[in-house]
Amino acid sequence: MAGYADEDLIPISALQHYLFCPRQCALIHVDGLWAENRLTSEGKVLHERSDTPGHRTRAVEDHGVRCVRAMPLVHRRLGLTGRADVVEFPLDSEGCPAGPPRPVEHKRGNPKRLDHDRVQLAAQAICLEEMLGVEVPKGELFYHAVRRRETVTIDAHLRKVVERTVDEVRGYLETNTVPAAKQEPKCRNCSLLHLCMPAATGLSRRPGQYLIRSLRISLDTEGSP
């Protein structure tokens, strides 16, 4: 199938990074920066089992489901690549396929109002559709904080958001662009906070004002208990 070559594929995780913050996405995927904080460390621990390749079959009601962990994904037309935590393949009583596969993405926290997690899941479903030649109408988000699943319908809206986000992320990657910082309440949860420094660089990119703000932040830090 014609499409993007391996070296031009965009990680699915970049879509979620971009929707959370375009600058965070560019710092990670353009500048190659990364840092851990408590939230990312907890997420890494929770993903250890699902990131281990393998499969098993478990009973679900009267039938079974074949669960494939850490399944590699690719979508050549969009130029996406990644790995699904788990893909469930429903089976009938004879052990034959009995429905479309379902990607299952594990998340550390609680269900979210915004669509970031749902877009990541939709991207996984779209990859499965191209790889397997089947429709994937639904997926599941499993939130460890509440120990329950959220069923997500992979509808036209999510599919459009996936395609639009891929185009926008690719634009940053192809031009090596890192957008200016913008300080927001969500910055306190970002592991890249001390690399991004939105308080110092977010209001203006003029060197004089940048130096003044940096000096003020340094003086405040030195004077704090």
ChimeraX commands (.cxc) that place a marker at each C-alpha (Angstrom):
marker #1 position 0.00,0.00,0.00 radius 0.5
marker #1 position 1.32,3.43,-0.94 radius 0.5
marker #1 position 1.92,5.84,1.86 radius 0.5
marker #1 position 4.56,7.20,4.19 radius 0.5
marker #1 position 7.89,5.40,4.58 radius 0.5
marker #1 position 9.04,4.13,7.97 radius 0.5
marker #1 position 11.28,7.14,8.61 radius 0.5
marker #1 position 8.35,9.53,8.11 radius 0.5
marker #1 position 5.90,7.87,10.50 radius 0.5
marker #1 position 4.56,9.91,13.44 radius 0.5
marker #1 position 4.11,8.24,16.86 radius 0.5
marker #1 position 0.46,8.00,17.91 radius 0.5
marker #1 position 1.52,9.31,21.32 radius 0.5
marker #1 position 2.45,12.61,19.60 radius 0.5
marker #1 position -1.23,13.25,18.90 radius 0.5
marker #1 position -2.08,13.16,22.60 radius 0.5
marker #1 position 0.97,15.30,23.43 radius 0.5
marker #1 position -0.15,17.85,20.82 radius 0.5
marker #1 position -3.73,18.01,22.05 radius 0.5
marker #1 position -2.48,18.52,25.61 radius 0.5
marker #1 position -0.03,21.23,24.50 radius 0.5
marker #1 position 1.54,21.87,21.04 radius 0.5
marker #1 position 4.75,23.13,22.70 radius 0.5
marker #1 position 5.06,19.97,24.80 radius 0.5
marker #1 position 4.64,17.91,21.60 radius 0.5
marker #1 position 7.33,19.92,19.79 radius 0.5
marker #1 position 9.78,19.78,22.71 radius 0.5
marker #1 position 9.45,15.97,22.73 radius 0.5
marker #1 position 9.21,15.18,19.03 radius 0.5
marker #1 position 11.19,18.08,17.46 radius 0.5
marker #1 position 13.82,18.84,20.14 radius 0.5
marker #1 position 13.99,15.29,21.53 radius 0.5
marker #1 position 13.51,16.38,25.17 radius 0.5
marker #1 position 11.94,14.27,27.90 radius 0.5
marker #1 position 11.67,14.34,31.68 radius 0.5
marker #1 position 9.80,12.24,34.21 radius 0.5
marker #1 position 7.62,13.44,37.04 radius 0.5
marker #1 position 5.42,11.55,39.49 radius 0.5
marker #1 position 2.53,11.30,37.02 radius 0.5
marker #1 position 4.60,9.92,34.13 radius 0.5
marker #1 position 6.43,7.52,36.46 radius 0.5
marker #1 position 3.16,6.13,37.77 radius 0.5
marker #1 position 1.90,5.73,34.22 radius 0.5
marker #1 position 5.06,3.86,33.22 radius 0.5
marker #1 position 4.64,1.39,36.09 radius 0.5
marker #1 position 1.00,0.76,35.19 radius 0.5
marker #1 position 1.95,0.10,31.56 radius 0.5
marker #1 position 4.70,-2.40,32.32 radius 0.5
marker #1 position 2.44,-5.42,32.01 radius 0.5
marker #1 position 0.50,-4.26,28.97 radius 0.5
marker #1 position 3.76,-3.26,27.27 radius 0.5
marker #1 position 5.03,-6.85,27.47 radius 0.5
marker #1 position 4.31,-8.52,24.11 radius 0.5
marker #1 position 2.16,-11.65,24.31 radius 0.5
marker #1 position -1.39,-12.90,24.20 radius 0.5
marker #1 position -3.87,-14.91,26.18 radius 0.5
marker #1 position -7.47,-16.04,25.88 radius 0.5
marker #1 position -9.93,-15.31,28.66 radius 0.5
marker #1 position -13.55,-16.22,29.15 radius 0.5
marker #1 position -16.10,-13.47,28.63 radius 0.5
marker #1 position -19.69,-14.51,29.31 radius 0.5
marker #1 position -20.30,-17.61,27.18 radius 0.5
marker #1 position -17.54,-16.97,24.71 radius 0.5
marker #1 position -13.90,-15.95,24.77 radius 0.5
marker #1 position -11.69,-13.06,23.89 radius 0.5
marker #1 position -8.18,-13.33,22.61 radius 0.5
marker #1 position -6.13,-10.51,24.16 radius 0.5
marker #1 position -2.96,-9.40,22.38 radius 0.5
marker #1 position -0.66,-7.14,24.42 radius 0.5
marker #1 position 1.74,-4.53,23.04 radius 0.5
marker #1 position 0.51,-4.99,19.47 radius 0.5
marker #1 position 2.49,-2.91,16.92 radius 0.5
marker #1 position 0.37,-0.56,14.83 radius 0.5
marker #1 position 0.88,1.34,11.60 radius 0.5
marker #1 position -1.22,3.41,9.19 radius 0.5
marker #1 position 0.62,4.07,5.94 radius 0.5
marker #1 position -1.81,6.60,4.44 radius 0.5
marker #1 position -1.76,8.87,7.48 radius 0.5
marker #1 position 1.83,8.02,8.38 radius 0.5
marker #1 position 1.13,6.85,11.94 radius 0.5
marker #1 position 2.85,4.24,14.06 radius 0.5
marker #1 position 2.53,3.08,17.65 radius 0.5
marker #1 position 1.61,0.20,19.89 radius 0.5
marker #1 position -1.72,-0.75,21.44 radius 0.5
marker #1 position -1.65,-1.69,25.13 radius 0.5
marker #1 position -4.14,-4.47,24.42 radius 0.5
marker #1 position -6.22,-5.51,21.40 radius 0.5
marker #1 position -9.16,-7.80,22.14 radius 0.5
marker #1 position -10.37,-10.21,19.44 radius 0.5
marker #1 position -13.85,-11.66,20.28 radius 0.5
marker #1 position -14.19,-15.42,19.64 radius 0.5
marker #1 position -17.21,-17.68,19.27 radius 0.5
marker #1 position -17.66,-21.01,21.04 radius 0.5
marker #1 position -15.57,-22.69,18.33 radius 0.5
marker #1 position -12.70,-20.28,18.86 radius 0.5
marker #1 position -13.35,-18.48,15.56 radius 0.5
marker #1 position -13.43,-14.67,15.15 radius 0.5
marker #1 position -16.83,-13.37,16.24 radius 0.5
marker #1 position -16.67,-9.61,15.81 radius 0.5
marker #1 position -14.42,-6.65,15.20 radius 0.5
marker #1 position -11.27,-6.22,17.31 radius 0.5
marker #1 position -11.25,-3.63,20.11 radius 0.5
marker #1 position -8.20,-1.63,21.16 radius 0.5
marker #1 position -7.97,-1.18,24.94 radius 0.5
marker #1 position -5.81,1.70,26.21 radius 0.5
marker #1 position -4.77,1.79,29.88 radius 0.5
marker #1 position -4.68,5.17,31.63 radius 0.5
marker #1 position -3.35,6.06,35.06 radius 0.5
marker #1 position -5.93,8.60,36.21 radius 0.5
marker #1 position -9.66,9.28,35.92 radius 0.5
marker #1 position -11.91,9.62,32.85 radius 0.5
marker #1 position -11.42,13.01,31.24 radius 0.5
marker #1 position -13.77,15.62,29.88 radius 0.5
marker #1 position -11.52,16.43,26.93 radius 0.5
marker #1 position -11.07,14.07,23.99 radius 0.5
marker #1 position -7.26,13.57,24.21 radius 0.5
marker #1 position -7.46,9.92,25.31 radius 0.5
marker #1 position -10.32,9.20,22.91 radius 0.5
marker #1 position -8.37,10.60,19.95 radius 0.5
marker #1 position -5.38,8.40,20.85 radius 0.5
marker #1 position -7.71,5.39,21.00 radius 0.5
marker #1 position -9.34,6.36,17.69 radius 0.5
marker #1 position -5.91,6.53,16.04 radius 0.5
marker #1 position -5.23,2.98,17.23 radius 0.5
marker #1 position -8.58,1.82,15.83 radius 0.5
marker #1 position -7.88,3.48,12.47 radius 0.5
marker #1 position -4.51,1.72,12.30 radius 0.5
marker #1 position -6.17,-1.63,13.01 radius 0.5
marker #1 position -8.68,-1.00,10.23 radius 0.5
marker #1 position -5.96,-0.46,7.63 radius 0.5
marker #1 position -3.81,-3.35,8.91 radius 0.5
marker #1 position -6.61,-5.93,9.22 radius 0.5
marker #1 position -9.06,-4.71,6.57 radius 0.5
marker #1 position -11.98,-4.61,9.01 radius 0.5
marker #1 position -14.09,-1.90,10.61 radius 0.5
marker #1 position -13.27,-1.07,14.22 radius 0.5
marker #1 position -16.32,0.80,15.50 radius 0.5
marker #1 position -15.45,0.86,19.22 radius 0.5
marker #1 position -12.57,0.80,21.66 radius 0.5
marker #1 position -12.12,0.87,25.43 radius 0.5
marker #1 position -10.28,3.20,27.82 radius 0.5
marker #1 position -9.41,1.57,31.16 radius 0.5
marker #1 position -8.79,4.11,33.94 radius 0.5
marker #1 position -6.81,2.64,36.84 radius 0.5
marker #1 position -7.87,5.34,39.33 radius 0.5
marker #1 position -11.48,4.15,39.18 radius 0.5
marker #1 position -10.80,0.60,37.90 radius 0.5
marker #1 position -13.41,0.77,35.16 radius 0.5
marker #1 position -13.69,0.99,31.39 radius 0.5
marker #1 position -15.13,3.70,29.18 radius 0.5
marker #1 position -16.46,2.45,25.85 radius 0.5
marker #1 position -15.61,4.85,23.03 radius 0.5
marker #1 position -17.43,4.90,19.69 radius 0.5
marker #1 position -14.97,5.66,16.90 radius 0.5
marker #1 position -17.28,8.11,15.17 radius 0.5
marker #1 position -16.81,10.59,12.33 radius 0.5
marker #1 position -15.88,13.40,14.73 radius 0.5
marker #1 position -12.99,11.47,16.30 radius 0.5
marker #1 position -11.77,10.33,12.89 radius 0.5
marker #1 position -11.68,13.93,11.64 radius 0.5
marker #1 position -9.81,15.07,14.76 radius 0.5
marker #1 position -7.24,12.31,14.23 radius 0.5
marker #1 position -6.61,13.35,10.61 radius 0.5
marker #1 position -6.46,17.07,11.45 radius 0.5
marker #1 position -4.10,16.49,14.38 radius 0.5
marker #1 position -1.79,14.34,12.27 radius 0.5
marker #1 position -1.56,17.16,9.70 radius 0.5
marker #1 position -0.80,19.76,12.38 radius 0.5
marker #1 position 1.82,17.62,14.13 radius 0.5
marker #1 position 3.48,16.81,10.80 radius 0.5
marker #1 position 3.65,20.53,10.07 radius 0.5
marker #1 position 5.71,21.14,13.23 radius 0.5
marker #1 position 7.96,18.15,12.54 radius 0.5
marker #1 position 8.66,19.06,8.91 radius 0.5
marker #1 position 9.50,22.68,9.75 radius 0.5
marker #1 position 11.29,21.93,13.07 radius 0.5
marker #1 position 9.00,24.45,14.73 radius 0.5
marker #1 position 8.68,24.80,18.50 radius 0.5
marker #1 position 5.82,27.17,19.38 radius 0.5
marker #1 position 6.20,29.78,22.10 radius 0.5
marker #1 position 5.30,28.81,25.64 radius 0.5
marker #1 position 1.95,29.76,27.11 radius 0.5
marker #1 position 1.60,29.47,30.85 radius 0.5
marker #1 position -1.63,27.73,31.84 radius 0.5
marker #1 position -2.89,25.89,34.95 radius 0.5
marker #1 position -2.24,22.53,33.27 radius 0.5
marker #1 position 1.50,23.34,33.14 radius 0.5
marker #1 position 1.90,22.22,36.77 radius 0.5
marker #1 position 1.15,18.62,35.69 radius 0.5
marker #1 position 3.63,18.67,32.79 radius 0.5
marker #1 position 6.88,16.75,33.31 radius 0.5
marker #1 position 8.63,19.18,30.94 radius 0.5
marker #1 position 7.77,22.24,33.04 radius 0.5
marker #1 position 11.39,22.99,33.99 radius 0.5
marker #1 position 12.55,22.54,30.38 radius 0.5
marker #1 position 9.71,24.61,28.91 radius 0.5
marker #1 position 9.90,27.43,31.51 radius 0.5
marker #1 position 6.57,29.06,30.51 radius 0.5
marker #1 position 6.87,31.61,33.31 radius 0.5
marker #1 position 10.10,32.91,31.81 radius 0.5
marker #1 position 9.43,32.58,28.10 radius 0.5
marker #1 position 5.67,32.54,27.73 radius 0.5
marker #1 position 4.74,36.22,27.56 radius 0.5
marker #1 position 7.17,37.43,24.97 radius 0.5
marker #1 position 10.11,36.15,22.98 radius 0.5
marker #1 position 11.94,39.53,23.00 radius 0.5
marker #1 position 15.39,38.94,24.54 radius 0.5
marker #1 position 15.24,41.95,26.89 radius 0.5
marker #1 position 11.96,40.93,28.49 radius 0.5
marker #1 position 13.09,37.30,28.62 radius 0.5
marker #1 position 16.20,38.27,30.60 radius 0.5
marker #1 position 14.20,40.48,32.98 radius 0.5
marker #1 position 11.69,37.71,33.69 radius 0.5
marker #1 position 14.46,35.13,34.13 radius 0.5
marker #1 position 16.23,37.43,36.62 radius 0.5
marker #1 position 13.00,37.99,38.57 radius 0.5
marker #1 position 12.34,34.23,38.72 radius 0.5
marker #1 position 15.92,33.59,39.92 radius 0.5
marker #1 position 15.62,36.25,42.63 radius 0.5
marker #1 position 12.25,34.86,43.73 radius 0.5
marker #1 position 13.73,31.35,43.91 radius 0.5
marker #1 position 16.73,32.51,45.94 radius 0.5
marker #1 position 14.50,34.39,48.34 radius 0.5
marker #1 position 12.04,31.55,48.88 radius 0.5
marker #1 position 12.37,29.50,52.12 radius 0.5
marker link #1:1,2 radius 0.2
marker link #1:2,3 radius 0.2
marker link #1:3,4 radius 0.2
marker link #1:4,5 radius 0.2
marker link #1:5,6 radius 0.2
marker link #1:6,7 radius 0.2
marker link #1:7,8 radius 0.2
marker link #1:8,9 radius 0.2
marker link #1:9,10 radius 0.2
marker link #1:10,11 radius 0.2
marker link #1:11,12 radius 0.2
marker link #1:12,13 radius 0.2
marker link #1:13,14 radius 0.2
marker link #1:14,15 radius 0.2
marker link #1:15,16 radius 0.2
marker link #1:16,17 radius 0.2
marker link #1:17,18 radius 0.2
marker link #1:18,19 radius 0.2
marker link #1:19,20 radius 0.2
marker link #1:20,21 radius 0.2
marker link #1:21,22 radius 0.2
marker link #1:22,23 radius 0.2
marker link #1:23,24 radius 0.2
marker link #1:24,25 radius 0.2
marker link #1:25,26 radius 0.2
marker link #1:26,27 radius 0.2
marker link #1:27,28 radius 0.2
marker link #1:28,29 radius 0.2
marker link #1:29,30 radius 0.2
marker link #1:30,31 radius 0.2
marker link #1:31,32 radius 0.2
marker link #1:32,33 radius 0.2
marker link #1:33,34 radius 0.2
marker link #1:34,35 radius 0.2
marker link #1:35,36 radius 0.2
marker link #1:36,37 radius 0.2
marker link #1:37,38 radius 0.2
marker link #1:38,39 radius 0.2
marker link #1:39,40 radius 0.2
marker link #1:40,41 radius 0.2
marker link #1:41,42 radius 0.2
marker link #1:42,43 radius 0.2
marker link #1:43,44 radius 0.2
marker link #1:44,45 radius 0.2
marker link #1:45,46 radius 0.2
marker link #1:46,47 radius 0.2
marker link #1:47,48 radius 0.2
marker link #1:48,49 radius 0.2
marker link #1:49,50 radius 0.2
marker link #1:50,51 radius 0.2
marker link #1:51,52 radius 0.2
marker link #1:52,53 radius 0.2
marker link #1:53,54 radius 0.2
marker link #1:54,55 radius 0.2
marker link #1:55,56 radius 0.2
marker link #1:56,57 radius 0.2
marker link #1:57,58 radius 0.2
marker link #1:58,59 radius 0.2
marker link #1:59,60 radius 0.2
marker link #1:60,61 radius 0.2
marker link #1:61,62 radius 0.2
marker link #1:62,63 radius 0.2
marker link #1:63,64 radius 0.2
marker link #1:64,65 radius 0.2
marker link #1:65,66 radius 0.2
marker link #1:66,67 radius 0.2
marker link #1:67,68 radius 0.2
marker link #1:68,69 radius 0.2
marker link #1:69,70 radius 0.2
marker link #1:70,71 radius 0.2
marker link #1:71,72 radius 0.2
marker link #1:72,73 radius 0.2
marker link #1:73,74 radius 0.2
marker link #1:74,75 radius 0.2
marker link #1:75,76 radius 0.2
marker link #1:76,77 radius 0.2
marker link #1:77,78 radius 0.2
marker link #1:78,79 radius 0.2
marker link #1:79,80 radius 0.2
marker link #1:80,81 radius 0.2
marker link #1:81,82 radius 0.2
marker link #1:82,83 radius 0.2
marker link #1:83,84 radius 0.2
marker link #1:84,85 radius 0.2
marker link #1:85,86 radius 0.2
marker link #1:86,87 radius 0.2
marker link #1:87,88 radius 0.2
marker link #1:88,89 radius 0.2
marker link #1:89,90 radius 0.2
marker link #1:90,91 radius 0.2
marker link #1:91,92 radius 0.2
marker link #1:92,93 radius 0.2
marker link #1:93,94 radius 0.2
marker link #1:94,95 radius 0.2
marker link #1:95,96 radius 0.2
marker link #1:96,97 radius 0.2
marker link #1:97,98 radius 0.2
marker link #1:98,99 radius 0.2
marker link #1:99,100 radius 0.2
marker link #1:100,101 radius 0.2
marker link #1:101,102 radius 0.2
marker link #1:102,103 radius 0.2
marker link #1:103,104 radius 0.2
marker link #1:104,105 radius 0.2
marker link #1:105,106 radius 0.2
marker link #1:106,107 radius 0.2
marker link #1:107,108 radius 0.2
marker link #1:108,109 radius 0.2
marker link #1:109,110 radius 0.2
marker link #1:110,111 radius 0.2
marker link #1:111,112 radius 0.2
marker link #1:112,113 radius 0.2
marker link #1:113,114 radius 0.2
marker link #1:114,115 radius 0.2
marker link #1:115,116 radius 0.2
marker link #1:116,117 radius 0.2
marker link #1:117,118 radius 0.2
marker link #1:118,119 radius 0.2
marker link #1:119,120 radius 0.2
marker link #1:120,121 radius 0.2
marker link #1:121,122 radius 0.2
marker link #1:122,123 radius 0.2
marker link #1:123,124 radius 0.2
marker link #1:124,125 radius 0.2
marker link #1:125,126 radius 0.2
marker link #1:126,127 radius 0.2
marker link #1:127,128 radius 0.2
marker link #1:128,129 radius 0.2
marker link #1:129,130 radius 0.2
marker link #1:130,131 radius 0.2
marker link #1:131,132 radius 0.2
marker link #1:132,133 radius 0.2
marker link #1:133,134 radius 0.2
marker link #1:134,135 radius 0.2
marker link #1:135,136 radius 0.2
marker link #1:136,137 radius 0.2
marker link #1:137,138 radius 0.2
marker link #1:138,139 radius 0.2
marker link #1:139,140 radius 0.2
marker link #1:140,141 radius 0.2
marker link #1:141,142 radius 0.2
marker link #1:142,143 radius 0.2
marker link #1:143,144 radius 0.2
marker link #1:144,145 radius 0.2
marker link #1:145,146 radius 0.2
marker link #1:146,147 radius 0.2
marker link #1:147,148 radius 0.2
marker link #1:148,149 radius 0.2
marker link #1:149,150 radius 0.2
marker link #1:150,151 radius 0.2
marker link #1:151,152 radius 0.2
marker link #1:152,153 radius 0.2
marker link #1:153,154 radius 0.2
marker link #1:154,155 radius 0.2
marker link #1:155,156 radius 0.2
marker link #1:156,157 radius 0.2
marker link #1:157,158 radius 0.2
marker link #1:158,159 radius 0.2
marker link #1:159,160 radius 0.2
marker link #1:160,161 radius 0.2
marker link #1:161,162 radius 0.2
marker link #1:162,163 radius 0.2
marker link #1:163,164 radius 0.2
marker link #1:164,165 radius 0.2
marker link #1:165,166 radius 0.2
marker link #1:166,167 radius 0.2
marker link #1:167,168 radius 0.2
marker link #1:168,169 radius 0.2
marker link #1:169,170 radius 0.2
marker link #1:170,171 radius 0.2
marker link #1:171,172 radius 0.2
marker link #1:172,173 radius 0.2
marker link #1:173,174 radius 0.2
marker link #1:174,175 radius 0.2
marker link #1:175,176 radius 0.2
marker link #1:176,177 radius 0.2
marker link #1:177,178 radius 0.2
marker link #1:178,179 radius 0.2
marker link #1:179,180 radius 0.2
marker link #1:180,181 radius 0.2
marker link #1:181,182 radius 0.2
marker link #1:182,183 radius 0.2
marker link #1:183,184 radius 0.2
marker link #1:184,185 radius 0.2
marker link #1:185,186 radius 0.2
marker link #1:186,187 radius 0.2
marker link #1:187,188 radius 0.2
marker link #1:188,189 radius 0.2
marker link #1:189,190 radius 0.2
marker link #1:190,191 radius 0.2
marker link #1:191,192 radius 0.2
marker link #1:192,193 radius 0.2
marker link #1:193,194 radius 0.2
marker link #1:194,195 radius 0.2
marker link #1:195,196 radius 0.2
marker link #1:196,197 radius 0.2
marker link #1:197,198 radius 0.2
marker link #1:198,199 radius 0.2
marker link #1:199,200 radius 0.2
marker link #1:200,201 radius 0.2
marker link #1:201,202 radius 0.2
marker link #1:202,203 radius 0.2
marker link #1:203,204 radius 0.2
marker link #1:204,205 radius 0.2
marker link #1:205,206 radius 0.2
marker link #1:206,207 radius 0.2
marker link #1:207,208 radius 0.2
marker link #1:208,209 radius 0.2
marker link #1:209,210 radius 0.2
marker link #1:210,211 radius 0.2
marker link #1:211,212 radius 0.2
marker link #1:212,213 radius 0.2
marker link #1:213,214 radius 0.2
marker link #1:214,215 radius 0.2
marker link #1:215,216 radius 0.2
marker link #1:216,217 radius 0.2
marker link #1:217,218 radius 0.2
marker link #1:218,219 radius 0.2
marker link #1:219,220 radius 0.2
marker link #1:220,221 radius 0.2
marker link #1:221,222 radius 0.2
marker link #1:222,223 radius 0.2
marker link #1:223,224 radius 0.2
marker link #1:224,225 radius 0.2
view
